[in-house]
Amino acid sequence: MIENTIKTIEAQVPDAVWQQARDLAARERIPLEQLISLAVTQTVGAWSNESCLAARAKRGSREKFLQALEQVPDVEAPEWDRLPEGYRRGQ
């Protein structure tokens, strides 16, 4: 069971970032502390996911990838899943 406790921290934040955070919190009508907590939560989650993906990528190989592709049926894509006529990559 995860214990939900709240920790208080002290951090040094550049003035420009602090002002942006204050403005964003005001615009979103949430307390600055809540905005900062959400930002930390989101960032930790993103870094955790990135680490997880990197670990999974190390377990992969081109051989495994090609084996997986062999299992994909060779059929025409449904109409709703096709690129528009005249589509060119990078435009």
N, C-alpha and C positions, 0 to 999 in steps of 0.2 A: 504494500500500500504506500502510495506517495503522500508524504506529509506536505500540506499546503501551508507553508510559513512565508512570511514576508521579510525580506532583508532590506536594510537601508544601506545605501552606498554613497560615497562621496566621489565625484568625478570632475576632472578638469575638461571643460568644453570650450572651444573657441567662441568668442563673442558672436561672430556671424552665424554659427550653427545654433547657438543658444537662442538668438533672436528668431531664426527661422522656425525653431521648435516652438517657441512661444506663439508666434504668428499662426502656425499650423494648428496648435492646440486651440487657440481662440477661434479660428475659422471652423474647426470641427466641433467646437463647443464641448471640449473635454478638458479635464485638468491636465496641466503640463506633466505631472507625475505619471498619469495614465498613459499619455503619449509616449513618454520615455520608456515605460515598462513594456508597452506594445512593441516599440522599436527594438528593444533588447531581445524580447521574445522572438520576434520575426527574424532577426539577424542570427541568433543562436540556432534557430530551426534551419535556416538556409545553410549555414556552415555545417551543421550536422548532416543534412541531406547531401551536401557536396562531398563530404567525407565518405558517406555511405556509397554514393555513386562511384567514387574513385576506387573504393575497395572492391566493389562488384566488377568494375571495368578491368581490374588487375586479374580477376579470375577468368575473364573472357579471352577468346582467341578468334582469329580469322576462321580457323577450321570449324569452331563451334557455330560461328555466325553463318557460314556457308551451309552447315548441316541444318540449321534452323530454316534457312531460306528454301532448302529442298522440300520442306514440308508445306510451303505456301502453294496453294493451287494455282495453276497457270490458266487463269480465266480473265476475261475482259472486265475492267472496272465498271461498276454500275454507273449509270448516267449521272447521278448526284455526286459521284466521287471523281469526276474527270475535270481536268483543267479546261478553262474556257477556250474555244476555238481562237486561234491567233495568239495565244499566250506565248510570251517569250521570257525566259528567265532573266531576272535583273532589271526588268522594266517596270 
